[in-house]
Amino acid sequence: MNKTTALLFLLSGSLVFSGAVPAHAADEASPPSITITLNDEYTNPVSQPPILLNGTTYVHVRDLARLLSDELKWDERTQTAVYLSPSGRLTLSLSPYRLSLNGKPVTLTHKAISRSGRIFVPLKDFAGLLGVQAGWDAADRTIELHSASRYWKASDQGTLVWFDSLKRTVTYLDEATSMPVVVPTSLPRVKYGIHQAELQVRKLNGGAVLASFTINYGEPGIFYADYRVLVNGRKAVDTSVAVYQTHMRAVSLNPVNPLSFDNRALLFDGKRLRLENSQGTVLREVDLPQITGLDDVFTVEQVFDDYLLVRPNGVYTLIGIDLRTDTADLLYRKLVPVEDQKIIDGWEWTAVDYPSDGLTFLRRDGQKLIFRYKHPLTHTEETVTYEIPRPDSD
């Protein structure tokens, strides 16, 4: 769904739908079961039914913000609604009536209205103002919105970020300013058939922003991908893409790798982990296949200044990497009873019920790493501890 849509739908504009209101209808009505679609995809139900008033359709502004992945805030002191989207900062007050977009006054044919303390906004004027197409399917009683973008939203430290999975652009907007910044990227086109998606962002030193867009795609949802872009100013200074296969196993694949360490960005293609500053300069690179001897893609579970916890996508057993010596340890060989190791080793890792090594990281205490261990057959749990070896002294 498009952000522009978001705004568009949002705050004003009359949308006079052919056949939407019969000539004898009351001045105001709540039509039954009106559906809203975004780019032909059905949305979640709205909390407030749309209102038809003198041939114009109004929608609850907070519903729009939720459906369109935008941000709606209320300034109690000024009694002003603040709507933030990739199109910018829109402010609306009803008494006296004022509407502005990116700090400039906007005059539209129809005004927003208040019902039971809730703001409802008309559609068509905003659709035209922001370039979003809005239509009405009388037979299905459906409001149809069409946009050239599909946005996902996240925020960190007062900065809102949207990733457009169709155009592969990053838009960010500081809540204290008016104008959004749109940054094109060199990321490949996101695969079709997205089942789930999540955008995470991290604001870093120097004003840089790292965005990570993680998707589950394919049929039946057998692939994950982690798209990353490091943005500084109006430029994407670096990108990375990591792709994983789930193998449809019971063991949970978690491709949401850490975003940053020590306020520096982590870029990751599944094999090489790069620590970068806000300008995209590589401060350190770790080649996981070279250190582990495994030709596979990896997920990164934990990052410390001297140690990594990673899992290869295939066997998915936890590996500890000592960054001081560039050496690797297969941790279940150190922590799991020998009889349990035999059970794990004898389990085909492509099997649907493959349990992996049963290790879950809990915390670090000095040189000690504490894990929860779950037995592959009895599912009983216990706490186990691994001590990071101290480097040999000269």
N, C-alpha and C positions, 0 to 999 in steps of 0.2 A: 504494500500500500504506500501511497506516496505522501511525503511529508507536506508537500505543497498541498496535497489533499487535505492534510490535517488542518492546515491553517485555513485552507479554503473553506472547508466544510464548516470550519469553525465559526467564524464570526459574522457573517452577514451575507446578505445576498439573498434575493428571493429566488425560489425555485418553483415556478408555477408548472406543475406536472399536468400534462394533458390527461383528463379523466380522473385526476386525483381527488377532486372535490365536486360533488354534484351541485347543480345550480341552487337547489333548495336546502343545502347543508347549512348548519348553524355557523355563526361567525368563527367559532373556535371549537375544535373537536380533537379527540385523541383517537386516531384511526387504529383499528385492531391489527395486530401482527404485521407491522411493516418491518421488512428485512433490509439490512444494509450490506452491500458487497463492496469489496475493494479489489479492483482488478480481477473480477469474477470469482473471488474467494469470499465465502461467507464469514462474517465476523462473529464474535461472541455477542450474546444478547445484550441490549442496552439496558441500563438501570431505569431509565425514564422513557416512556413512549414518545415518539415524535408528535408535534402539535401541528395541525393544519389551521391556519388563521387567515381568513380572507384570500384563500387560494395560494398561500405561501406556506412552505414546510419549514418548521423549526426543529432543531435537535439540541438536546442537552449538551452544553459545551464540555463538561467533564467526561461524558461518554465518548465524545469525539477525541479528546486528548488520549484517553485510554485506548481506543480502537486504533488510533493512528500512530501510537508510540510517540506522542508528543508530551510536553510538560505543561501542566497548568498550575499556576500559583495564585493565591489570593492575598492582596495587600490590605490588611484590616484597617490600617491607618487612613489610607486614601480611598478605601472601598473600590479597589480596582482589580480586575482580573488580568493576569499576565500570562499570555500563551506563548510558549517558546517552541519553535520548530526550525527545520532547516531553512525555511523562508525568512526567519528572523524573529524579532520580538514584537508581539502584538499586545497592545494594552487596551482595555475596555472598561469604562465606567458608565453606569446607567443614569446617575443623578449627580451632577448634570451629565448628559450623554456626550462621551468623548471616545473616539476610536482612532488609534494610530498604528502604523506599521513601520518598524525601524525608525521611530521617532518622528515620522511624518504623518500629519492628519489625513484620514481617509474618509471620504463621503460616499455613502452607498444608498441605494434606493430604499432598502428596508433596514430597520434598526433591530438590534437584539432586544429581547423581552425578558421579563422576570416573572416566574410562576412559582409560588410557594417557596420563595427564597432561592430558587435555582435560575441560572441564566440559560436561556434557549437562544440559539442563533439561526438565522436564515441561511440559505445555501448559495443560490445562483450567483449573486454578485461576487462572492468570494471565489467561487469556481472560476469565473472569468478573470478576476483580479490576479489569481495565483496560477492560472493555467491548468486547472484540473477539470476534467470533463465530468459532468454530473447528469444522470439520466433517470427516467422513471419507467419501470416496467409495470403497467397497470394490471396486467393479468396476474402477475406474481406478487403484486404490491411490494416491489423491491426498489429501493434507492440504489442506483449503480454508480459507483465512483471509479474513474479510470485515471491512472497516473503512469508516467514513464519511469517512475522510481519505485523501489521497494526498500523501505528504511527499517533499521533496527537501532534502538537507543540504549545508551548507558551514560553514567555520569561519574565524576570523581572530583572532589574538592571544588565544587561550584562550577565545573565545566561540563556542559552537555555535549555528547558526541553521538552522531548518527552515521551508520555505515549503509550505503546504498548498494545492495547486493546485485542490482542490475547494471548500474553504471560504474560500480567499484570506486566510488568516491567516499571520502571522509569529510563530514561537515561538523565543525565544532563551534560552540557558542558559549562565551563566558556569560554567566547570568547577570553580571554587573554592566554588560555592554549591550549594544543594540544589534550590531551587524554580524551575521554568521560568516565563517570562513570555509570555503569549499575547496578541498584538496583532491585532485585526481591522483590515482595510483596506477601502478603497473601490474596489480594483482590479476590473475586469470579470472575469467568469468566463473561465477559460482555455479556449481552443478544444479541441474533441475531436479525435481523430486525431493525437495528439502522436507524432512519430517520434523526436525527440531532445530532451533538455532538460538544462539546466545551471544550477545556482544558484551565484552568486558573492556574497560579502559583504565589506564593508569596515568595520572598527571605526574611528570617527572621534573627534575631540576632543569632550570633554563627555559621553562615554559613548554617543553615538548610534551606530546601526548602519544602513548602507545595504545593502539586499539587491537583487540583480538576477537575475531569473528569465528566462532566454532559452530559447525553444522553437522547434522546427521542426515545423510542423503542416500539415494539409490534404493533399489527394491530388493528385499524388504528392509531398508534402513541399514545396510551392511557396511557403509563407509562413514568415516568421520574426517573432517578437515579442519585445520586451524589456520586461518588467514590472519596475518599480522602486518600492521603498517605503523611505522614510526614517523610521526608528523612533527615538524618544527616550523613555525610560521605558516607560510603558504605552500610548503613543499613536503612531499613524502620522501624522507631521506633514506629510508630502507624498508624492505618488505621481506616476508618469508611465508612459505606455505608448507605445512606438514599434513600428510594424508595417511589415514589408518584404515585397516579392515577389522571389523568386529569379530569375524569368524562365527558369529551367532552363538557365542558361548554364554554360560551362566555367569562366568566371572565378568565383572563390570569393567569395561574399558573407560578410562577417564582421560580424554585427550586435552583437558583444560590445563595446559602446562602453566607454571608460574609466569607472571607477566614481567616482574622486575626483581632486581636484587640490589640492595644498597642504593636505591633510587636511580638505578641504571636499567635500561631496557634489555629484555631478553628476546632475541629473535631466534627462531628455531625452525629448521626444515625437516625435523624428524631424525636427522643424523648429526648435524653440527649445531651446537648451541653457541650463540654469540652474545657476549655482554658488550653493550654499546652505550656511548654517552649520548647526550641530546642532539648532537650533530651527526650521529650515525657512524662515528669512528669506533672501530672494533677494538675494545680493550683486552678482550680475551676470547679465544675460540676453543671449544672442546669438541674433538672428533670422536663421537661415541663408538662407531664401528671399529675404528682403529684401536681404541683403548680396550674394548671388550672382546674383540675378535669375532663379533657377530655381524653379519651382513643383513641388517634389519633396520626398521625405523623404530624409534623409541618414544615413550612418554617420559616426561620429567616430573617426578613427584615432589622432590625437595631440593632446594639450592642453598648451600652454605658457602662461606668463603673458602673452605678447604675440602668440601665434600659434596657429592651429588647422590641422589637416589633416583634410579631410572629403571624402566621396564622395557624390554624388547617386545614388539607387538606380537610376535609369534608365541613363544613359550610363556611370556608375561611373568617371569619370575624376577623378583627384585634384585637389583645389582647396585652395590655401593661403589662409587668411584672416588678415589683419593686424589684430589686435584694437586696435592703437593708432589706426588710421585707418578701421576697418570697411570695408576694401577686399579684393577677392578676385583671385587669380591662378590661371588654369588652367595647372597646372605643366607638363604635357607640351608646351605651346606654348613653354615656356622651356628645356626640358631634352632634348627628343627631336629628332633630325634631321628636317629638313623632309620628306624622302622618306618617312620612317616615319610622320610626321604624316598624310600623304596616305593611307597604307595604313589607318591607324586611322580616319580620317574617312570612308573609303569602305566601312568594315565596318558592316553593319547591327547596331546594338547589341542587338537582340532575337534575333540568331542564336545558336544553341547554341554555336558555336565562337568567339564574340566575345572577343577577347583583352584588351579595355580598353586602358589606356595603358602597361601593362607596368612601372609604377613601384611599388617596394616601399621603404618608409621603413626606413633602417638606424639612423641616430643623428643627434644634433645636436652640432655643435662651434661654440660661440659663435653667430654669426649665420648659420652655414652648416648647411644641411640636406643630409644625404648619403643618396642613394637607390641601389638596384640597379635597372637598367633591362634588361628582357628584350625582344629584338627580336620583333615579332609573327609573322614568317615563319621566320627562321632559328633563333630561340630562343637566340641567343647573348646573353651577359650582359656588362654593364659597369657601372662605378660612375659616377654623375653627381652634381653638386653644385649646389644652389640657394642663393644668398645672399639672406637677407631684407633688403629695402631699408631703409636707415636713414631715419627720418623727416627731412623737410627742416628744417634749422635756421632759427631766426628771423633 
